[in-house]
Every structure is written in structure tokens, then in C-alpha cells.
């Protein structure tokens, strides 16, 4: 087994150290070769009995995101914005709500960016806003919660924009909700959470707006914050607070208890320069917008870095101005590009499936051979939709069930050991085809063994030839190729 000869360990979240004792075992290193084809090797060193590999693991299961859509421009008409900030998605229909802060309104779109509705105007009345900043949708009811920053309140609406309730801050004073970068989130039970950036606290409200608890203070310890500008809650109730000035994420459980934290100041994986937005997807992965680098970074539920990509505004040389972020039920990521007054949409690229043609085989002629491509897989978890086998070299054979994982054929008659090579191509249910190099298998066909006992007279010699011919006849019908082989065998016997 590979684990008997290879010692593989993580140096950090993006590097591997592999030490192989190649004298300890006679096992094939093919599994290791297949594994190493997915990593980037940076150095290799040899000793008497081992060789060691240091590699970066960036390519191991790494996800790639691609830009797919954008909409919006500066203005006051439909689908135009002035300093948009927050964004939220109704999981029931994937409709998108965008806070058009400079226009003091909410705009609603479908997931293709088509304008559907808007509500709000400047003012302090019900349904009016003064510089709204944060937004969240209750996944159970579809109700929308808006942080109405300069009016010092959170307003609650139906999904169609009808006003429901105005929720005041936790202490009744005006310095808790009044902030330029405040946020809101709703957990699966309908409780509303709000980050107070000026107080360095997280506030929890009931569904009717009653203040329940708060926690946090200014500092760098666990349960402490410095400018907490974002908050998101996954489908199981875990809470993630964007602790911006501490350049980190803090995670709390459904009972509001601290679980873990990750992040530091910088531009590396798992670091932040100016984090401004945070969101989770249905799988519990965490997405963070870093306006300081123009990147969107993705982590698993416990903070392990997964991937990152650069927003199109950076690619086009435009200002680094991303703020809000949201993920719909299909995995599309929507980013608010505040400075360019638009919404950008990204989706995970469809990785090609990996074709595995199975183990090499050695078989007798005239026997049934079955190939095995069942270990082929898709790194995205998509379904392998089709299999296609092709013969690369050797005596041509006719496949049965060529477009399945396990086609079969009859091994041809041969004079000596003969190799047949086959390749496999697979396609996933999204249309991507395999393109990996390790997709071939070799079948070695052996001739049937014929007795080589030296005859004592011509009669025995003739009997031996007839016996060989009879053996071939009972194995299969005699084709021209086989007759040639029988003549060869008879001549060889007569010459002895």
C-alpha cells in the first residue's frame, strides 16, 4: 500500500512534504505518480533509500471561479446605483435585493440581473431611509431587514417591500445602529443579529424587535472586536463576524458561544487588508470580500482556505471598491462593486472529470476481457454522464458496451505475447470532458501453451500436430490468421 512507503504531511495549508522509502516495499509507485500529477512540485531531494518532495498544494482540489455577468451604472433610474453597499438573496427564488444607499432605496432583481421592483426614498418615515447600509433576508419567511443607518434603526419589510416593523437599537440610545458600515443577519429561527461598529458589540433581537442579548467589547481577544462591519449566519445557525480592523473572522455557534477565529493582516491566503463583506453558501463555506486587494476569498466552515479570485474591477484597472457579497442557492457569487456602481457575478468553473482506465491486465488469447473505468470521477462532484473507449494500438478488437464503464471484448489469437492499448474519455453531466494523461490501460494477450515434447517418430510427430490443430479448433473457429499459426507449429514439429 502507498501508506507503507510514503510519508505525506501538511507543512501548512498550502504545502506538502512527501518522503518515500523506495526500498521498503515492492509496491508500484503508480498511485503516487497519479497523486503527484495534481500538485506543483517545487523541490526534490534524494538520499540513499529515500527521496523527498516539497510541493505546493494549490492545485489539489482547487476551485476556480469565473466572471459571468454584471449590471448597473451610476444614476437614479432602474438598475442604476449611487454607492450601493449591501446585497442579500431570497433563497426561495434567488431574487436579489441591493441597497442603493446613495438613492436611499432598495432595488430587487432576478438572478440574471433583470430589474423587478424598488422601494424607499429619503426620509425618516416608515419605509424611508437615510443612508441604509446592511441587508438580510429571513430564509423562512422571505422578510427583508434593512439597517437604516442615519435613522438609527432596523426596518423590517415583506419580500415585496411592504413595511412591517421598525426595530430600534438595543439600548434605546442613538449611537449603536448609527454607523456607516453596519450589518444585519437572520438565523434559521428568525432571530436578528446586528453588528455595532462604534460599540464593538453584536446585538441579538427577537422576531418582534425585542432586544435579547449583546456581547463583545473593543479589543483583540476572543469575543472582542474592532470595527465589526459584517455578519453572516449559515443554515445551521453558526455566526460569522467580520472583525475588520482586527483583520479576522470570528465564528460563534447557534448559542452565541465563541468557536474559532482566523485571519491576520496581509495579502496572503487567509489574510486581509481591508475586509468589507462576508457571506455563506448552503454548504457552510464562508466568502469574504477584501477591498484592500480586490479579491474574494473562500474558506470552509472552520476557516480553512479554499480559493480566491480577483474582481473584474482590478482586472480592468478600476478602483478597489468592493463591499457587499451574497451567494445564491446555485452557488453563484454576487459582489457589490460600490465605486463602479454595479453588481458583479461569478460562478465556479466546471472542472473536467478525471478518466481512470483501470489496471493493466494479462490474459489468454480467446478469453473475454473486461475493462474497468468505474474509478473515474469528477472533482466537482458532478455525475459522470458518459464513457468512451478507443483502441490505441495492437490487433483490432470489437467492443461490447463500448460506452459504459465496463466494456468487454474477446482477446485475439496471437503467436506471442501481444500488447493492446486502450484509452478512456469521460464526460460529466455539464458537458466537460476529461483531458488527463493517465487515461490508458494495456492488456497483454498470451498465446495458448502447446506441448513441446520431442516426438520419437513420424507417427508421433503427426499425432502431435493433429493434437495442436484439434486444440485450436475446439477453442475457436479457424480463421486465416489461425491457420497460418497452425502451419507454423506443424512445420516446427516436423523439423525436429
Secondary structure, DSSP 8 states (H G I E B T S, - for coil): -HHHHEEEEEEETTEEEEEEETTS----SHHHHHHHTTSEEEEEEE-SSEEEEEEE-TTSS---EEEEEEE--BSSSTT-BSSEEEEEEETTTTEEEEEEGGGTEEEEE-TT--EEEEE--BSSSTT-BSSEEEEEE-TTT--EEEEEGGGTEEEEE-TTS-EEEEEE-SSSSSTTT--TT-EEEE-TT--EEEEETTTTEEEEE-TTS-EEEEE--BSSSTT-BSSEEEEEE-TT--EEEEEGGGTEEEEE-TTS-EEEEE--BSSSTT-BSSEEEEEE-TT--EEEEETTTTEEEEE-TTS-EEEEEE-HHHHTT----EEEEEE-TT--EEEEEGGGTEEEEEEE-----B------EEEETTSEEE---TT-B-TT---EEEEEEEEEESS----BSTTSSS-EEE----SS-EEEEEEEEEEETTS-B---S--EEEEEEE---------SSHHHHHHHHHHHHHHHHHHS---HHHHHHHHHHHHHHHT-
